[in-house]
Amino acid sequence: MTSTTPANASHTEGPSTIGGVPGAPAVARAERLVRRVVGGADSAPVQMRAPFTGQPIATLPQATDADVRAVFDQAREAQRAWADRPVQDRQRILIRLHDLVLKRQEEALDLVQIEAGKARMDAFDEVSATALVAAYYGKHSAKILSPRRAAGLIPVLTKVGELRHPKGVVGIISPWNYPLALTAMDVLPALAAGNAVVQKPDNQTALSALWLQELAEEAGLPAGVWQIVLGRGSKIGDALVEESDYLCFTGSTPTGKGLAARVAERLTSYSLELGGKNPMIVLPDADVAKTAAGAVTACFSSAGQLCVSVERIYVHESIREEFTRAFVAKTAALRLGGALDYQAQMGSLTSEDQLATVSAHVEDARSKGAKVLTGGKARPDLGPLFYEPTVLTDVTEDVKLFAEETFGPVVSIYGYTDVTEAIERANDTKFGLNASVWSRNGRAGWEVAARLKAGTVNVNEGFAATFGTVGLPMGGMKESGVGRRNGAEGLLKYTEAQAIAVQRGMPLRPGKGIPPTLWAKSLSMSLKALRRLPRR
């Protein structure tokens, strides 16, 4: 296992570092962004630390329940004027935001690396995803939201249409693992639909959300339409649930279930992206070298801290040995490190909790007979939260990571002899977020993909093909979530549908002097005639 210089080897906190990581411009940027946080005067702040080094990044104000409720009141005021603006105006702001994100991407790359511990290429994935989302809704929102005509009850005499109105103020609870991309995917379509947004990002990765908010206002978004509060769910969760006209949450399945129950009491709606235990199926005709390389990206991007990251690989027995040998070699060769450049191929975990979970899962597997083919240990010589990319085999059902989500750089390899068996084993989980299939035959790969119970499935890719295609819906089946982000559905979920019908001439009940029996008979004949009309 090769690695770059330890992230904390000789850095001391000073004017040229933030969190012990070199990057002088990011210091002033962090201080400026923190000033954008709303509330927090009446509660103790939280210190944010860099995963690469464990050293302080910023001190974050924490909102109170009263702060959050006041923010929602302000957002309601701002939302009315925002919703009154033509959707084309909102689109133009998103296009300008797209351009600013790409122009100032170096700022974002530094921030994401410093606060999330990512390798720079993984941070760039967030930048590119953010630009793609801004461009998609900047180009397509007006069409998606435009009034929809439909056939009326009585042709010519019944004119009908469907309008879309914004929900109002959307509450968004964002996770720490993809702080920039998931902020964009959830916040930007909500804004495009004419809503105001109150967002609560995770304390650990708040700077990325604040950076994008700042750029959005620079692009023309009115102040107050998108506001950011920080705080523990136990302190401000009630206010977020009770004040939101729609709630969007990304996080763990248990927390998502609790929030769904709370929202249901208010008869408002929600979307949830929750946990996953994502499988990869390698068909017997797969190109082993390409599949092994693709599996490295699928499993170890962002140190495996990716909702759609692969944690289970099912390989046909005819190529299992060859694939395992190639995959282990490529995994062992990954370069780990914490510098703000493109040298390292994998960064660190983001929190002590994640490191503890990953370590516990691997040790539990090892103690129950699983073999560690590469990795399997922390790397404190590189930084406090580094853990080697790890490949396991001989994992049995009594092992925690067999069915539980690890959310780290750990993957298990299993063999199979029959494709139907592989599909059944891939589907044998309470989760259904993402899956991957590898085959030289695209049609065969598609057919297997269609039988997998997952919200997104990639053929000859791990996750990026669906993740980066913003026009496609993204979300989970089973306990991996409810609702979708991206695509038309990712915009329309933030709206209320309204049906309007204008009836002219003929009334829809018997007129004066017309016997009900004659009316019913005539209408029945008309319905039969309408059924025979060609579909449009």
Residue pairs with C-beta under 8 A, 6 or more apart in sequence:
1 332
1 333
1 334
1 336
1 374
1 375
1 388
2 333
2 334
2 335
2 336
3 335
3 336
3 337
3 344
3 379
3 382
4 335
4 336
4 337
4 338
4 339
4 343
4 344
4 382
5 337
5 339
6 338
6 381
6 382
6 383
7 20
7 21
7 52
7 53
7 337
7 338
7 339
7 348
7 382
7 383
7 386
8 20
8 52
8 53
8 54
8 55
8 338
8 383
8 384
11 17
11 20
11 21
11 22
11 53
11 55
12 20
13 19
13 20
13 55
13 56
15 24
15 27
16 22
16 23
16 24
16 27
17 23
17 24
17 27
18 26
18 27
18 30
18 50
18 57
18 114
19 49
19 50
19 52
19 53
19 55
19 56
19 57
19 114
19 115
20 50
20 52
20 53
20 54
20 55
21 50
21 52
21 53
21 113
21 114
21 338
21 339
21 340
22 339
22 340
23 110
23 114
23 340
25 107
25 110
26 107
26 110
26 111
26 114
29 107
29 110
29 111
29 207
29 211
30 57
30 58
30 111
30 207
31 58
32 214
33 207
33 210
33 211
33 214
34 58
34 59
34 60
34 61
34 207
34 210
36 210
36 213
36 214
36 228
37 60
37 61
37 63
37 206
37 210
37 228
37 229
37 230
38 63
38 67
38 71
38 227
38 228
38 229
39 61
39 62
39 63
39 64
39 67
39 68
39 70
39 71
39 229
40 60
40 61
40 62
40 63
40 64
40 67
40 230
41 61
41 67
42 64
42 66
42 67
43 61
43 62
43 63
43 64
43 231
43 235
44 62
45 59
45 60
45 61
45 62
46 59
46 60
46 62
46 203
46 230
47 56
47 58
47 59
47 60
48 56
48 57
48 58
48 59
48 60
48 115
48 203
48 204
48 206
48 207
49 55
49 56
49 57
50 56
50 57
50 114
50 115
50 117
51 115
51 116
51 117
51 338
51 347
51 348
51 349
51 350
51 351
51 383
51 384
51 385
52 113
52 114
52 117
52 338
52 347
52 348
52 383
52 385
53 338
53 383
53 384
54 383
54 384
54 385
57 114
57 115
57 207
58 207
60 203
60 206
60 230
61 230
62 203
62 230
62 231
62 232
62 235
63 71
63 229
63 230
63 231
63 235
63 236
64 231
64 235
64 236
65 235
65 236
65 238
65 239
67 229
67 236
68 198
68 229
68 231
68 236
68 239
68 240
68 243
69 239
69 243
71 198
71 227
71 229
72 169
72 198
72 239
72 243
72 244
74 224
74 227
75 169
75 196
75 197
75 198
75 224
75 225
75 227
76 168
76 169
76 196
77 224
78 196
78 222
78 223
78 224
78 225
79 166
79 168
79 169
79 194
79 195
79 196
79 225
81 222
82 90
82 191
82 194
82 195
82 196
82 222
82 225
83 165
83 166
83 194
83 195
85 194
87 141
87 142
87 145
87 192
87 194
88 142
90 141
90 191
90 192
90 194
91 137
91 138
91 139
91 141
91 142
91 192
92 138
92 220
93 138
93 216
93 219
93 220
93 221
94 134
94 135
94 137
94 138
94 141
94 188
94 191
94 192
94 219
95 134
95 135
95 138
95 139
96 219
96 220
97 134
97 138
97 188
97 212
97 215
97 216
97 219
97 221
98 131
98 134
98 135
98 138
100 215
100 218
100 219
101 108
101 127
101 130
101 131
101 134
101 212
101 215
102 127
102 131
104 215
105 124
105 127
107 211
108 123
108 126
108 127
108 130
108 180
108 208
108 211
108 212
109 120
109 123
109 124
109 127
109 340
110 340
111 180
111 207
111 208
111 211
112 118
112 123
112 126
112 127
112 179
112 180
112 205
112 208
113 119
113 120
113 123
113 338
113 340
113 347
114 207
114 340
115 179
115 204
115 205
115 206
115 207
115 208
116 123
116 176
116 177
116 179
116 204
116 205
116 208
116 302
116 347
116 350
117 303
117 338
117 347
117 348
117 349
117 350
117 383
117 385
118 126
118 302
118 303
118 347
119 302
119 337
119 342
119 344
119 345
119 346
119 347
120 340
120 341
120 342
120 344
121 342
121 345
122 301
122 302
122 346
122 347
125 181
125 301
125 302
125 464
126 178
126 179
126 180
126 181
126 208
127 180
128 468
129 178
129 180
129 181
129 184
129 185
129 467
129 468
130 180
130 181
130 183
130 184
130 212
132 468
132 470
133 181
133 184
133 185
133 188
133 189
133 470
133 486
134 184
134 188
135 470
136 470
136 471
136 486
137 188
137 189
137 192
137 470
137 491
138 192
140 471
140 488
141 189
141 192
141 193
141 491
144 488
144 491
144 492
145 164
145 192
145 193
145 491
145 492
145 495
147 161
147 162
147 163
147 164
148 161
148 162
149 160
149 161
150 160
150 161
150 162
151 160
151 536
152 158
152 159
152 160
152 501
153 160
153 501
153 508
154 503
154 506
154 508
154 526
155 530
157 503
157 504
157 505
157 506
158 501
158 502
158 503
158 504
159 501
159 502
159 504
160 499
160 500
160 501
160 502
161 499
161 500
162 497
162 498
162 499
162 500
163 497
163 498
163 500
164 193
164 492
164 495
164 496
164 497
164 498
165 194
165 495
165 496
165 498
166 193
166 194
166 195
166 494
166 495
166 496
167 193
167 195
167 245
167 246
167 269
167 494
167 495
167 496
168 195
168 196
168 245
168 246
169 195
169 196
169 197
169 198
169 243
169 244
169 245
170 190
170 195
170 196
170 197
170 198
170 244
170 245
170 246
170 247
170 248
170 494
171 197
171 198
171 199
171 200
171 240
171 241
171 243
171 244
171 246
171 247
171 248
172 183
172 186
172 187
172 190
172 197
172 198
172 199
172 200
172 247
172 248
172 249
173 199
173 200
173 233
173 240
173 247
173 248
173 249
173 250
173 251
173 259
174 182
174 183
174 186
174 199
174 200
174 201
174 202
174 209
174 250
175 182
175 202
175 250
175 251
176 201
176 202
176 204
176 205
176 350
176 351
177 205
177 302
177 305
177 306
177 307
177 350
177 407
178 302
178 306
178 307
179 201
179 202
179 205
179 206
179 207
179 208
179 209
180 208
180 209
180 211
180 212
182 250
183 199
183 201
183 208
183 209
183 212
184 212
185 474
185 485
185 486
185 490
186 248
186 250
186 485
187 197
187 199
187 212
187 226
189 485
189 490
189 491
189 494
190 197
190 246
190 248
190 494
191 197
191 216
191 221
191 225
191 226
192 491
193 491
193 492
193 494
193 495
194 495
195 245
195 246
195 494
196 224
196 225
196 226
196 227
197 225
197 226
197 227
198 227
198 228
198 229
198 240
198 243
198 244
199 209
199 213
199 226
199 227
199 228
199 229
200 228
200 229
200 230
200 231
200 236
200 240
201 208
201 209
201 210
201 228
201 230
203 230
204 350
204 351
205 350
206 228
206 230
209 228
210 228
213 226
213 228
216 226
217 223
217 226
229 236
233 255
237 259
240 247
241 247
241 259
241 262
241 263
241 266
242 266
244 263
244 268
245 268
246 268
246 269
246 270
246 271
246 493
246 494
247 259
247 263
247 268
247 269
247 270
247 271
248 270
248 271
249 255
249 256
249 259
249 270
249 271
249 272
249 273
250 272
250 273
250 274
250 307
251 274
252 274
252 275
253 274
253 275
253 431
253 479
253 480
256 272
256 274
256 481
259 270
259 272
260 270
260 272
260 482
263 269
263 270
269 493
270 482
270 483
271 475
271 481
271 482
271 483
271 484
271 485
271 493
272 481
272 482
272 483
273 307
273 433
273 474
273 475
273 476
273 480
273 481
273 485
274 431
274 433
274 476
274 479
274 480
274 481
275 307
275 405
275 431
275 433
275 479
275 480
276 307
276 308
276 309
276 311
276 405
276 431
276 432
276 433
276 434
276 476
276 480
277 311
277 312
277 403
277 404
277 405
277 429
277 431
278 308
278 309
278 310
278 311
278 312
278 431
278 433
278 434
278 435
278 436
278 454
278 463
279 310
279 311
279 312
279 313
279 314
279 425
279 426
279 429
279 435
279 436
279 452
280 295
280 298
280 310
280 312
280 313
280 314
280 435
280 436
280 437
280 438
280 462
281 314
281 419
281 422
281 423
281 426
281 435
281 436
281 437
281 438
281 448
281 452
282 291
282 313
282 314
282 315
282 316
282 319
282 323
282 438
283 316
283 419
283 437
283 438
283 439
283 441
283 444
283 445
283 448
284 316
284 318
284 319
285 439
285 440
285 441
285 444
286 319
286 323
286 438
286 439
286 440
287 438
287 440
288 319
288 322
288 323
288 326
289 326
290 438
290 460
291 323
291 438
292 323
292 326
292 327
292 329
292 330
293 330
294 436
294 438
294 460
294 461
294 462
295 310
295 313
295 327
295 411
295 462
296 327
296 330
296 331
296 334
296 389
297 462
297 464
298 309
298 310
298 436
298 461
298 462
298 463
299 309
299 310
299 311
299 313
299 331
299 389
299 409
299 411
299 462
300 309
300 331
300 334
300 346
300 389
300 409
301 309
301 462
301 463
302 309
302 347
303 346
303 347
303 348
303 349
303 350
303 387
303 389
303 408
303 409
304 311
304 389
304 406
304 407
304 408
304 409
304 410
304 411
305 349
305 350
305 354
305 407
305 408
306 463
307 433
307 434
308 433
308 434
308 456
308 462
308 463
308 466
308 467
309 407
309 462
309 463
310 411
310 434
310 436
310 462
310 463
311 401
311 405
311 406
311 410
311 411
311 412
312 411
312 412
312 414
312 426
313 327
313 411
313 412
313 413
313 414
314 414
314 415
314 416
314 422
314 425
314 426
315 323
315 324
315 413
315 414
315 415
315 416
316 415
316 416
316 417
316 419
316 422
317 415
317 416
317 417
320 413
320 415
323 413
324 373
324 391
324 393
324 413
327 391
327 413
328 373
328 374
328 391
331 374
331 375
331 389
331 391
332 374
332 375
334 345
334 346
334 389
335 343
335 344
335 345
335 346
336 344
336 345
336 346
336 347
336 348
336 379
336 382
336 386
336 388
337 343
337 344
337 347
337 382
338 344
338 347
338 348
338 382
338 383
338 386
346 389
346 409
347 386
348 382
348 383
348 384
348 385
348 386
348 387
349 355
349 358
349 385
349 386
349 387
349 408
350 385
351 385
352 384
352 385
354 385
354 407
354 408
355 378
355 384
355 385
355 387
357 406
357 407
357 408
358 387
358 406
358 407
358 408
358 409
358 410
359 378
359 387
360 400
361 400
361 401
361 404
361 406
361 408
361 410
362 372
362 376
362 390
362 392
362 401
362 410
364 399
364 400
364 401
365 372
365 392
365 395
365 399
365 400
365 401
365 412
366 372
366 376
368 396
368 398
368 399
369 394
369 396
370 392
370 393
370 394
370 395
370 396
370 399
370 412
371 392
371 393
371 394
372 390
372 391
372 392
373 391
373 392
373 393
373 413
374 388
374 389
374 390
374 391
375 387
375 388
375 389
375 390
375 391
375 409
375 410
376 388
376 390
376 392
377 387
377 388
378 386
378 387
378 388
379 386
379 387
379 388
380 386
387 408
387 409
388 409
389 409
390 409
390 410
390 411
391 411
391 412
391 413
392 401
392 410
392 411
392 412
392 413
393 412
393 413
393 414
395 401
395 402
395 412
395 414
396 402
397 403
401 410
401 412
402 412
403 429
403 430
405 431
414 425
416 422
416 425
419 448
423 448
423 451
423 452
426 435
426 452
427 451
427 452
427 453
429 478
430 478
430 479
431 476
431 478
431 479
431 480
432 453
432 454
432 455
432 476
432 477
432 478
432 479
432 480
433 454
433 455
433 456
433 475
433 476
433 477
433 480
433 481
434 454
434 455
434 456
434 457
434 458
434 463
434 466
435 449
435 452
435 454
435 456
435 457
435 458
436 457
436 458
436 459
436 461
436 462
436 463
437 445
437 448
437 449
437 452
437 457
437 458
437 459
437 460
438 445
438 459
438 460
439 445
439 448
439 459
439 460
442 459
442 460
445 459
445 460
446 459
449 457
449 458
449 459
450 457
453 477
453 478
454 476
454 477
454 480
455 473
455 474
455 475
455 476
455 477
455 480
455 481
455 484
456 463
456 466
456 467
456 472
456 474
456 475
457 466
458 464
458 465
458 466
459 465
466 472
466 474
467 474
469 486
470 486
470 487
471 486
471 487
471 488
472 486
472 487
473 484
473 485
473 486
473 487
473 488
473 489
473 490
474 484
474 485
474 486
474 487
474 490
475 481
475 482
475 483
475 484
475 485
476 482
483 489
483 493
484 490
484 493
509 519
510 516
510 518
510 519
